[in-house]
Amino acid sequence: MNLKQIAAERAAEYVQDGMKVGLGTGSTAYYAICRIGERVREGLNIQAVATSEASDKLAKEWGIPIVPFDQIGRLDLTIDGADEVDPEFNLIKGGGGALLREKIVAANSDKLIIVADGSKAVQKLGKFPLPVEVVPFASEWTFQALEKLGCHPEWRMDGDQRYLTDNGNLIADCRMEAIEHAAELNVQLNMLPGVVDNGLFIKMADTVILAKVDGSIDERHRS
């Protein structure tokens, strides 16, 4: 039983004819894209944008119409995954390296649906390393600023080279174990020169769909 697939396919049912949809990135979003693609082949009429080159490629393979950002306007909904979800609907995202594009797309959506297996639900964010996207210019200074903030950063690697996002930036994974004040940290990180954005999504999710180990669905809606 694939829990990610169960949650993703439930979320895909929220997509209705005529909608403009944001397609997330990562292993759970993969299944949502595939299910949406099946529905498009069955006659569903939508327009979509993708949060990464990988998701863009997958969507096109399924025949999902991808529209340029300057032509699509505001989105009806976006379906994406998360690395952690807390009870206040705050998230850590960016394990797949697409946090900046994911946050831009989420911010321009009327509804953000998060899909995950039940293990991603936590009482407090931080066990999963928080990704921070950093421009390459003078990146060591930015790294040092993250250290001074108490973030315990480590550069994400791709083999023996530093990992590069689709935007050509670096990612510092910050290992803090527990984030006491996520909203404050989000602001502090984004105030650092050299930081493009970070993986804290503060009260951006509207619906969280979690697949439990017994195959049942825990669907939560932010009031």
Secondary structure, DSSP 8 states (H G I E B T S, - for coil): --HHHHHHHHHHTT--TT-EEEE--SHHHHHHHHHHHHHHHTT---EEEESSHHHHHHHHHHT--B--HHHH-SBSEEEEE-SEE-TTS-EE--TTS-HHHHHHHHHTBS-EEEEEEGGGB-SSS-SS-EEEEE-STTHHHHHHHHHHTT--EEE-EETTEE---TTS-EEEEE--S--S-HHHHHHHHHTSTTEEEESEE-S--SEEEEE-TTS-EEEEE--
